[in-house]
Amino acid sequence: MLTIASRLDVMNRLGRAMADPNRSRILLMLLDGPAYPAEMGRELELSPSNVSNHLACLRDCGIVVAEPQGRRTRYEIADPHLGRALAALVETTLAVDAGAPCIDSGCTVTGCCGGGAR
């Protein structure tokens, strides 16, 4: 069971990981599936050293893992549960925006997109 101190550490690590816009962009890319640093750099228009530094931070935070594949290294979200949780966090945060439609067709949250009791 997580203690308050360890839960706080987890929250701090997540906050640190997502505090930088480029790390957040890398995380969003990795939510779609594993990727190689060179691909990330090209798609996100970041230098190789910049991508490397951000991936090192995400690794140190325990959010991504590196999988050596021959001469290249593939990165992915550390655990499928974490990937689902991050995706749910993004979706939930979007749903809080009054102008954004809820993406959950089965939503029963009161006051959200007409779902549930008001």
C-alpha positions, 0 to 999 in steps of 0.5 A: 500500500502506498503511504502518503509520502510515496503517493506525494512522490508519485504525484511530484514525478508525474507533475515534473514529467508533464510540466514541460510542453515538449515532454507532454508532446512526447508522452502524447505521441507514446500514448499512440504506441512505441516510437524511436527518438529519431521519429519523435524528433522529426515529427515534433521538430525537436533536436536529437539532444532535446528528445534524448534529454526529455526521454531521460527525464521521463525514464527517471520519472518511471513513466517510459521505458527504453527497449534496445533493438539492435543499434536503435532504442525504442521507447514506450509507456512503462506500463499499459495501466499507466498508458490508460490512466494518462489517456483517461486523464487527458480525456477527463481534462478535455471533458471539463472544458465546457466547450469540448464535447465529452468523448464517452458516449456512455457518460453518466456524469451529472452535468456533463454533455447532457448525460446523467441527472442535472 
